[in-house]
Amino acid sequence: VCTLDNEMMELVYIYILIGLIGGITAGMLGLGGGIIFVPGLLLVHKFSGLFDGYQLQSAVYTSLICIIFAGSTSSYLHFRNKLIEFKFVKKYALNVSFGCLLGIFLLEQLSSKILENIYGLILIALALLLISDAKIIRNNMIIVRSVGKFYFFFNGTISSLMGIGGGTLSVPYLSFLIEDIKKSIATASALGLVIAITSIIFMYVINLEIFYSKINHLSLFFIIPASIIGSYIGVTMLKNINPDKVKNIFSGLLIIIALYIFID
């Protein structure tokens, strides 16, 4: 019993750490926290033997629920700081939502192994995009602007498929439209909330069993409150940090996660 208790407490501490770090990234980088929640939960599932056969799906679905809370907190704080550009949220919300429908559908159709390979490749691609200072987007901005709505449809698909808030794709694009990294991050955070909410709705529509068999319910009790606290810390850090440093942190975070997926 003592061994089980110790193992349970270790899981609790890990969940709290995942929530705290994920919340900080949600508040500071507009990521929604999913880029921390999913790899963290996936690692826990693998080492603990949980959700065998759909370990990544469980991590993604659980992350999307957590993002609603972390994203709501950071979005509210960004709103209070008058950083969210709502015209872009309204403009792209519907496209993002339809993209989420496709992402959740693919999650239910593809095997965990295939999804893990896709997940790793996409993160590596995103890391390279940020390291290059998004030159491929910057040098083709006329084309990128012309496919803006499709870009955010694609963002919704990738984000729901990966259990993230979409900031990894939203921030680089929005930074060209808004030309203020802090406002870009805040607006991406609001779009991340749209992604999480619509994804949860589509989870219910596509397969109600998801909520009973494919969500790490125990982790929610610890990740959610920890992520809310982390969101406050992240937003405070954003207010007092140099925008260039924010971008460097954003890029570095993606590289670390991409390396983790590659090594795994």
N, C-alpha and C positions, 0 to 999 in steps of 0.2 A: 504493500500500500504506500509505503514511504517513497519507494522508487517511482510509482505512478504519480504521486504528488509532486515529486521533484521534476519529473518530466513535464507535468502539466504547468508547473510554475515557470519552467524554462520557456515553454511555448508562450505563456502570458507575457513574459519579459520581451520575447522576440516580437510579438504582435504590437506591444506598446512602442517598441523602437521603430518598427515599420511604420506605424501610424504617425509618430512624431516627425520622422524624416520626410514621410510623404506629405504631411501637412505643411511643413516648411517649404517644400518645393511647390506646393499648390499656391501658397501665399506669395512667395518670392519670384517664382518663375512662370506662373500661369499654366502649370502642367496638370492641375487637378489631382496630383499625387499618384496617379496610376502607374507612372513610370517607375515608382518605388514599390507600390503595393503589389503589382503583378510579379515582378522578379522575386520579391521577398516571400510572397505566399507560395510561388512555384517551388522555391528552394525548400520551404517548410514541408510542403506536400511530398516532395521527392524524398527528403531525409526521414520523414515520419511515416511514409507509406500511405498517406491519405489520398482519397479520391483517385484510386488507381484506374487508369484508362482515360481519365479526363482531368488530369491534374492542372493543365494550363487553362482549360475551360472554367474550372472552378475558381482559379486565381483571377481570371478576367471578370467573371460574373460578380464575385465578391468585391473586387476592386471598383466596379461600376457603382455598386451600392455605397461604398465608402466615399467615392468621389462626390456624391450628392451632398454629403455633410461637409466634407473638406471644401468643396467648391462653393457651397452656399456661404460658408463663413468667409472665405477669401473674397468672393464676389461682393458680399455685403460691405466688407471693409474697403474694397476698392471703390465701390459706389459711394461710400461715405467720404472717401478722399477725392471724389469727383474725377476718377481716372478712366471710367468705362465710356467708350464711344458707342452708344446704343444704336446709332444708325447702321453700324456694321453688323451688330448682333441681329437686328431686325432683317437686314439684307440677306444674311446667309443662314439664318436659323433653320429655315425650311429645307434647304439643300443638305445641311448637316444631318437633319433628322432622317431624311430618306436614305442617306448614306449609312446611318446607324441600322436601319432595317436590313440592309444587305449584309452588314457586318455580323449581326446577330444570327442571321440565316446561315452564313458560312460557318460560324462557330458550332452550330448544331449539325452541320453536314460533314465537316472535315475531322479527321482523326487528330488526337492530341499531338502525335509525333510530327505530322505534317504542319500543324499550327505552330509548333515550337520552332521548326525550321524557318517558316515564314516570319515569325516573330523576331528571330535573331537577325535575319537578312534585312528586315525593315529598319531595325534599330541601328544596324551598321550603316545603312544608307542615310538615315537621319543624322547620325554622328558625322559622317563625311560631309553632308550638306552644311552642317553648322560650322565644322572646322574650316571649310573653304569660304566661310563668311557668306554662304548661300550665293556664290558667284553665278551658278547655273541659273538661279532665279533672277538675280540682279541683271545679268547680261541679256535676259530674255523677258524683261518686264512687260513689254508690249503684248507678247503672247500670253504671259501669265495673267495680266489684267483682263484679257479678252475671254479667258476661261475661268474667271473667278468663281462662278457658281458651281461649275463642275469640280474645281479645285476643292471647294468646301464639301461637296458631295463625297469626293474621294477621302477627304479628311474625316468625315463622319464614319465612313466604312472602315478605314484603317484604325481609327480611334476606338470604335466599339469592338473591333476584332482583337485589339491589343489591350483593351481595358484601361485606356488612358483618357485624359481630358482633352487631348487634341492640341495642346500648346506647342508640341514639337513641330507641328505643321502650321498652326495658326500664327504663332509669333513671328516667324520669318516673313510670312506674307503680309501680315498686318503692319509690320514695322515699315514696309515700303509705302503703305497707304496712309498711315498715321504719322510716321516719322518721329515718334516718341516711344522709346523702348518701354517705359513704364506704363504708358497708356495702351500700348500693344499687348503687354502682358496682362493687364487688367481686363481688356476686351476679350482676350483669348480665354481668360478664366471664366468669364460669363458664358462664352460659347461652349466651354467645357461642361458647364452645368446643364446646358441644353442637351449635349451629347449624353450625359449620364442619365438624365430624366427620361429622354426618349428611348434610350437603350433598355431601361428597366421596363418601360411600357411594352416594347417589342418582345422582351423576354417573356412577359406574361402572355402575349398574344400567340407567339410561336410555340412555346412549350411551357405550360404551367408547372410541370415537374421540375423545372430548373430550380425553383425556389425551395423545393423540398430535398432534392438529392445532389445539387451541384453548387451549393453555396456553403462556404466555411462559416457557419453561424457563430461558432465560438470566437473567431477572430474579430467579428464585427463589434462585440462588446468592448474590445480593447483598442482596436485600430481607430474606430470612429471618434471616441473622446480624445485620444492622443493626437489624431489628425487635426481636430478643431483647435487644440492648444498650439499645435505646430503651425497652423494657418495664421494665427495671431502673430507668432514669432516671425514667420516669413514675410508678412505684410509690413511689419515694423522694420525688418531688415531692408526691404525694398525701398522704404522711405528714406533710409539713411545710407544707402550704398550707391557708388558710382555706376551709372548705366552700363559702362563698358565692362565693369566687373561682373554685372548681372549676366551679360552676354557670354563672358568667359566661363562663368559658373554653369550656365545653361549648356554650353558646348562640352565642357568637361564632364558633366553629369551623364550626358548621352554616351560619351566614349567609355566611361566606367561600366555602364550597363551593357553596352555592346560587347565589351571585353568579357564580361561575366557570361553572356549568352554564348559567345564563341568558345570559351574555355569549357563550359558545361556541355 
